[in-house]
Amino acid sequence: MSFLNDNTPNYDHDSRRFKEQLPVPQLLDGLRILVLEDEFLIAMDVEQLCRDHGAGEVVVARDLAEVDGRKVAKDFDAAIVDLMLGGASTLEFAAVLRETGVPFVFASGYSDADEIKASFPGVRLVTKPYSGEDLVEALALAYGRGSPGRD
């Protein structure tokens, strides 16, 4: 008996309709990711998005005081940085990330792309509202994974 359509005789199913899905590439597989985001719901979504794409650890900081910039390189593999946290600029923190070699992307509703490109050449700015796939691909690319074809 079929629960999908009880009026249809019970024939053998066409196995071609039920193809096994290929595994989704885990672009963030095993990475320890720092997320600097002060909007609670966005932070939760980004955290889950990173986990869904294989991140081993995701730490959300809603204020720069929660993070020791000099320990970031030891504690994290990559970062997602909102340009403004509680009204404070994160550009100095981003400079520390660059100095310590931690790959990162900016994810922000503030989209002065010219200033970012001038101060942080090669660092991607993913503007809000963004798709989760764009954010994950940008971070994976910053880390050296993924394909650069979508930029």
C-alpha atoms as an extended CHARMM CRD file, in Angstrom:
* protein
*
       151  EXT
         1         1  MET       CA              0.0000000000        0.0000000000        0.0000000000  PROA      1               0.0000000000
         2         2  SER       CA              1.3260000000        3.4180000000       -0.9490000000  PROA      2               0.0000000000
         3         3  PHE       CA              0.7210000000        6.4110000000        1.2820000000  PROA      3               0.0000000000
         4         4  LEU       CA              1.4400000000        8.7540000000       -1.6120000000  PROA      4               0.0000000000
         5         5  ASN       CA             -1.3820000000        7.5700000000       -3.8350000000  PROA      5               0.0000000000
         6         6  ASP       CA             -3.6670000000        4.7970000000       -2.5430000000  PROA      6               0.0000000000
         7         7  ASN       CA             -5.4930000000        4.4630000000       -5.8820000000  PROA      7               0.0000000000
         8         8  THR       CA             -2.4180000000        3.2810000000       -7.7640000000  PROA      8               0.0000000000
         9         9  PRO       CA             -1.6330000000       -0.4200000000       -8.0050000000  PROA      9               0.0000000000
        10        10  ASN       CA              1.5600000000       -1.4630000000       -6.2810000000  PROA      10              0.0000000000
        11        11  TYR       CA              4.0430000000       -1.6710000000       -9.1710000000  PROA      11              0.0000000000
        12        12  ASP       CA              7.7910000000       -1.9200000000       -8.8380000000  PROA      12              0.0000000000
        13        13  HSD       CA              9.2140000000        1.5740000000       -8.5170000000  PROA      13              0.0000000000
        14        14  ASP       CA             11.3280000000        3.0120000000      -11.2850000000  PROA      14              0.0000000000
        15        15  SER       CA             14.7140000000        3.0600000000       -9.5740000000  PROA      15              0.0000000000
        16        16  ARG       CA             15.9910000000        5.8010000000      -11.8550000000  PROA      16              0.0000000000
        17        17  ARG       CA             13.6630000000        8.2810000000      -10.1350000000  PROA      17              0.0000000000
        18        18  PHE       CA             15.3600000000        7.7590000000       -6.7760000000  PROA      18              0.0000000000
        19        19  LYS       CA             18.9720000000        8.4510000000       -7.5440000000  PROA      19              0.0000000000
        20        20  GLU       CA             21.3440000000        8.5230000000       -4.6400000000  PROA      20              0.0000000000
        21        21  GLN       CA             22.3390000000       12.0880000000       -3.9170000000  PROA      21              0.0000000000
        22        22  LEU       CA             26.0060000000       12.8680000000       -4.1280000000  PROA      22              0.0000000000
        23        23  PRO       CA             27.5480000000       14.3160000000       -0.9650000000  PROA      23              0.0000000000
        24        24  VAL       CA             27.6390000000       18.0990000000       -0.7850000000  PROA      24              0.0000000000
        25        25  PRO       CA             31.2200000000       19.3680000000       -0.8560000000  PROA      25              0.0000000000
        26        26  GLN       CA             32.1820000000       20.4650000000        2.6170000000  PROA      26              0.0000000000
        27        27  LEU       CA             33.9900000000       23.6840000000        1.7400000000  PROA      27              0.0000000000
        28        28  LEU       CA             34.6050000000       24.5180000000        5.3930000000  PROA      28              0.0000000000
        29        29  ASP       CA             35.4200000000       20.9720000000        6.4840000000  PROA      29              0.0000000000
        30        30  GLY       CA             37.1290000000       20.9680000000        9.8710000000  PROA      30              0.0000000000
        31        31  LEU       CA             37.8280000000       24.7030000000        9.9600000000  PROA      31              0.0000000000
        32        32  ARG       CA             37.7030000000       26.7260000000       13.1760000000  PROA      32              0.0000000000
        33        33  ILE       CA             35.7920000000       29.8750000000       12.2620000000  PROA      33              0.0000000000
        34        34  LEU       CA             35.3630000000       33.1490000000       14.1090000000  PROA      34              0.0000000000
        35        35  VAL       CA             32.1890000000       35.0720000000       13.2840000000  PROA      35              0.0000000000
        36        36  LEU       CA             32.1010000000       38.7380000000       14.2850000000  PROA      36              0.0000000000
        37        37  GLU       CA             28.4320000000       39.6780000000       14.0630000000  PROA      37              0.0000000000
        38        38  ASP       CA             26.3610000000       41.7800000000       16.4470000000  PROA      38              0.0000000000
        39        39  GLU       CA             22.9150000000       40.9470000000       15.0620000000  PROA      39              0.0000000000
        40        40  PHE       CA             21.7980000000       37.8830000000       16.9870000000  PROA      40              0.0000000000
        41        41  LEU       CA             19.6500000000       36.2020000000       14.3070000000  PROA      41              0.0000000000
        42        42  ILE       CA             22.2160000000       36.7520000000       11.5750000000  PROA      42              0.0000000000
        43        43  ALA       CA             24.9410000000       35.3850000000       13.8530000000  PROA      43              0.0000000000
        44        44  MET       CA             22.8840000000       32.2510000000       14.5290000000  PROA      44              0.0000000000
        45        45  ASP       CA             22.2140000000       31.7490000000       10.8240000000  PROA      45              0.0000000000
        46        46  VAL       CA             25.8790000000       32.1970000000        9.8990000000  PROA      46              0.0000000000
        47        47  GLU       CA             26.9640000000       29.8290000000       12.6610000000  PROA      47              0.0000000000
        48        48  GLN       CA             24.5720000000       27.1300000000       11.4330000000  PROA      48              0.0000000000
        49        49  LEU       CA             25.5370000000       27.7670000000        7.8130000000  PROA      49              0.0000000000
        50        50  CYS       CA             29.2120000000       27.2110000000        8.6650000000  PROA      50              0.0000000000
        51        51  ARG       CA             28.3900000000       24.0280000000       10.5710000000  PROA      51              0.0000000000
        52        52  ASP       CA             26.2500000000       22.7830000000        7.6740000000  PROA      52              0.0000000000
        53        53  HSD       CA             29.2720000000       23.2090000000        5.4090000000  PROA      53              0.0000000000
        54        54  GLY       CA             31.5500000000       21.1720000000        7.6560000000  PROA      54              0.0000000000
        55        55  ALA       CA             33.1240000000       23.6870000000       10.0230000000  PROA      55              0.0000000000
        56        56  GLY       CA             34.6370000000       21.9400000000       13.0190000000  PROA      56              0.0000000000
        57        57  GLU       CA             34.1340000000       24.8540000000       15.4050000000  PROA      57              0.0000000000
        58        58  VAL       CA             32.3010000000       28.1570000000       15.0740000000  PROA      58              0.0000000000
        59        59  VAL       CA             32.6420000000       30.9070000000       17.6560000000  PROA      59              0.0000000000
        60        60  VAL       CA             30.4190000000       33.9660000000       17.4820000000  PROA      60              0.0000000000
        61        61  ALA       CA             31.5820000000       37.2420000000       19.0220000000  PROA      61              0.0000000000
        62        62  ARG       CA             29.1210000000       40.1100000000       19.2000000000  PROA      62              0.0000000000
        63        63  ASP       CA             31.6620000000       42.6340000000       20.4710000000  PROA      63              0.0000000000
        64        64  LEU       CA             35.3860000000       43.1210000000       19.8410000000  PROA      64              0.0000000000
        65        65  ALA       CA             36.0120000000       42.9810000000       23.5920000000  PROA      65              0.0000000000
        66        66  GLU       CA             35.0950000000       39.2710000000       23.4360000000  PROA      66              0.0000000000
        67        67  VAL       CA             38.0630000000       38.4550000000       21.1890000000  PROA      67              0.0000000000
        68        68  ASP       CA             41.8000000000       38.7200000000       21.7570000000  PROA      68              0.0000000000
        69        69  GLY       CA             43.0840000000       39.7940000000       18.3500000000  PROA      69              0.0000000000
        70        70  ARG       CA             46.5740000000       38.4160000000       18.9400000000  PROA      70              0.0000000000
        71        71  LYS       CA             45.2790000000       34.9320000000       19.8380000000  PROA      71              0.0000000000
        72        72  VAL       CA             43.0230000000       34.6670000000       16.8020000000  PROA      72              0.0000000000
        73        73  ALA       CA             45.7280000000       33.1030000000       14.5990000000  PROA      73              0.0000000000
        74        74  LYS       CA             46.2550000000       30.3530000000       17.1760000000  PROA      74              0.0000000000
        75        75  ASP       CA             42.5580000000       29.7630000000       17.8210000000  PROA      75              0.0000000000
        76        76  PHE       CA             40.9590000000       30.1250000000       14.3630000000  PROA      76              0.0000000000
        77        77  ASP       CA             41.5720000000       29.1300000000       10.7470000000  PROA      77              0.0000000000
        78        78  ALA       CA             39.3510000000       31.8200000000        9.1840000000  PROA      78              0.0000000000
        79        79  ALA       CA             36.9520000000       34.6190000000       10.0910000000  PROA      79              0.0000000000
        80        80  ILE       CA             33.7920000000       36.3340000000        8.9240000000  PROA      80              0.0000000000
        81        81  VAL       CA             33.8930000000       39.9900000000        9.9450000000  PROA      81              0.0000000000
        82        82  ASP       CA             31.0250000000       42.4630000000       10.0430000000  PROA      82              0.0000000000
        83        83  LEU       CA             32.4070000000       45.9470000000        9.3350000000  PROA      83              0.0000000000
        84        84  MET       CA             30.5700000000       47.4700000000       12.2850000000  PROA      84              0.0000000000
        85        85  LEU       CA             29.9280000000       45.8560000000       15.6690000000  PROA      85              0.0000000000
        86        86  GLY       CA             27.6590000000       47.8630000000       17.9280000000  PROA      86              0.0000000000
        87        87  GLY       CA             28.5860000000       51.0250000000       16.0610000000  PROA      87              0.0000000000
        88        88  ALA       CA             32.3550000000       50.3950000000       16.2930000000  PROA      88              0.0000000000
        89        89  SER       CA             34.5060000000       49.8000000000       13.2200000000  PROA      89              0.0000000000
        90        90  THR       CA             36.2410000000       46.4390000000       12.9070000000  PROA      90              0.0000000000
        91        91  LEU       CA             38.8620000000       47.6420000000       10.4220000000  PROA      91              0.0000000000
        92        92  GLU       CA             41.6770000000       47.6950000000       13.0130000000  PROA      92              0.0000000000
        93        93  PHE       CA             40.7600000000       44.1510000000       14.0410000000  PROA      93              0.0000000000
        94        94  ALA       CA             40.7430000000       43.1330000000       10.3750000000  PROA      94              0.0000000000
        95        95  ALA       CA             44.2480000000       44.5900000000       10.0440000000  PROA      95              0.0000000000
        96        96  VAL       CA             45.3430000000       42.3310000000       12.9200000000  PROA      96              0.0000000000
        97        97  LEU       CA             43.8180000000       39.3370000000       11.1200000000  PROA      97              0.0000000000
        98        98  ARG       CA             45.7710000000       40.2350000000        8.0080000000  PROA      98              0.0000000000
        99        99  GLU       CA             49.0190000000       40.6990000000        9.9920000000  PROA      99              0.0000000000
       100       100  THR       CA             48.6320000000       37.3330000000       11.7090000000  PROA      100             0.0000000000
       101       101  GLY       CA             47.7430000000       35.5500000000        8.4710000000  PROA      101             0.0000000000
       102       102  VAL       CA             44.1490000000       34.6130000000        9.2980000000  PROA      102             0.0000000000
       103       103  PRO       CA             42.0880000000       34.5580000000        6.0910000000  PROA      103             0.0000000000
       104       104  PHE       CA             38.8020000000       36.4230000000        6.3580000000  PROA      104             0.0000000000
       105       105  VAL       CA             35.9240000000       38.0070000000        4.5020000000  PROA      105             0.0000000000
       106       106  PHE       CA             33.8630000000       41.0310000000        5.3470000000  PROA      106             0.0000000000
       107       107  ALA       CA             30.1060000000       40.4590000000        5.5870000000  PROA      107             0.0000000000
       108       108  SER       CA             28.2620000000       43.6890000000        6.0520000000  PROA      108             0.0000000000
       109       109  GLY       CA             25.3600000000       45.9180000000        5.1950000000  PROA      109             0.0000000000
       110       110  TYR       CA             27.8030000000       48.8300000000        5.0180000000  PROA      110             0.0000000000
       111       111  SER       CA             29.0320000000       48.6340000000        1.4900000000  PROA      111             0.0000000000
       112       112  ASP       CA             31.7590000000       51.2170000000        0.9570000000  PROA      112             0.0000000000
       113       113  ALA       CA             33.5260000000       48.7670000000       -1.2970000000  PROA      113             0.0000000000
       114       114  ASP       CA             36.0850000000       51.3380000000       -2.4950000000  PROA      114             0.0000000000
       115       115  GLU       CA             37.4240000000       51.8950000000        1.0360000000  PROA      115             0.0000000000
       116       116  ILE       CA             37.6050000000       48.1370000000        1.6460000000  PROA      116             0.0000000000
       117       117  LYS       CA             39.3480000000       47.4760000000       -1.6760000000  PROA      117             0.0000000000
       118       118  ALA       CA             41.8740000000       50.2370000000       -0.9800000000  PROA      118             0.0000000000
       119       119  SER       CA             42.6010000000       49.1770000000        2.6000000000  PROA      119             0.0000000000
       120       120  PHE       CA             42.2290000000       45.4120000000        2.1530000000  PROA      120             0.0000000000
       121       121  PRO       CA             43.0250000000       44.4490000000       -1.4290000000  PROA      121             0.0000000000
       122       122  GLY       CA             42.0440000000       40.8750000000       -2.1460000000  PROA      122             0.0000000000
       123       123  VAL       CA             39.6360000000       40.6250000000        0.7970000000  PROA      123             0.0000000000
       124       124  ARG       CA             36.1080000000       39.9380000000       -0.3430000000  PROA      124             0.0000000000
       125       125  LEU       CA             33.1830000000       42.0640000000        0.8520000000  PROA      125             0.0000000000
       126       126  VAL       CA             29.9620000000       40.0560000000        0.8540000000  PROA      126             0.0000000000
       127       127  THR       CA             27.1700000000       42.6000000000        1.2240000000  PROA      127             0.0000000000
       128       128  LYS       CA             23.9850000000       42.0180000000        3.1980000000  PROA      128             0.0000000000
       129       129  PRO       CA             21.5900000000       40.6650000000        2.3660000000  PROA      129             0.0000000000
       130       130  TYR       CA             23.7770000000       37.8750000000        1.0360000000  PROA      130             0.0000000000
       131       131  SER       CA             23.0950000000       34.2950000000        0.1260000000  PROA      131             0.0000000000
       132       132  GLY       CA             24.5910000000       31.6690000000        2.3850000000  PROA      132             0.0000000000
       133       133  GLU       CA             26.2820000000       30.0300000000       -0.5770000000  PROA      133             0.0000000000
       134       134  ASP       CA             28.0210000000       33.2910000000       -1.5250000000  PROA      134             0.0000000000
       135       135  LEU       CA             29.3140000000       33.7230000000        2.0210000000  PROA      135             0.0000000000
       136       136  VAL       CA             30.5570000000       30.1390000000        2.3160000000  PROA      136             0.0000000000
       137       137  GLU       CA             32.2210000000       30.2240000000       -1.0920000000  PROA      137             0.0000000000
       138       138  ALA       CA             33.9050000000       33.5590000000       -0.3200000000  PROA      138             0.0000000000
       139       139  LEU       CA             35.2610000000       32.2290000000        2.9770000000  PROA      139             0.0000000000
       140       140  ALA       CA             36.3890000000       28.9470000000        1.4250000000  PROA      140             0.0000000000
       141       141  LEU       CA             38.1430000000       30.8720000000       -1.3520000000  PROA      141             0.0000000000
       142       142  ALA       CA             39.8540000000       33.1550000000        1.1870000000  PROA      142             0.0000000000
       143       143  TYR       CA             41.0980000000       30.0380000000        2.9500000000  PROA      143             0.0000000000
       144       144  GLY       CA             42.3000000000       28.5430000000       -0.3340000000  PROA      144             0.0000000000
       145       145  ARG       CA             39.4520000000       26.1430000000       -1.0070000000  PROA      145             0.0000000000
       146       146  GLY       CA             36.7750000000       26.3270000000       -3.6560000000  PROA      146             0.0000000000
       147       147  SER       CA             36.8750000000       27.7380000000       -7.1440000000  PROA      147             0.0000000000
       148       148  PRO       CA             37.5090000000       31.3990000000       -7.9050000000  PROA      148             0.0000000000
       149       149  GLY       CA             35.1310000000       31.3390000000      -10.8650000000  PROA      149             0.0000000000
       150       150  ARG       CA             32.2050000000       32.9610000000       -9.0270000000  PROA      150             0.0000000000
       151       151  ASP       CA             33.9110000000       36.2080000000       -8.0240000000  PROA      151             0.0000000000
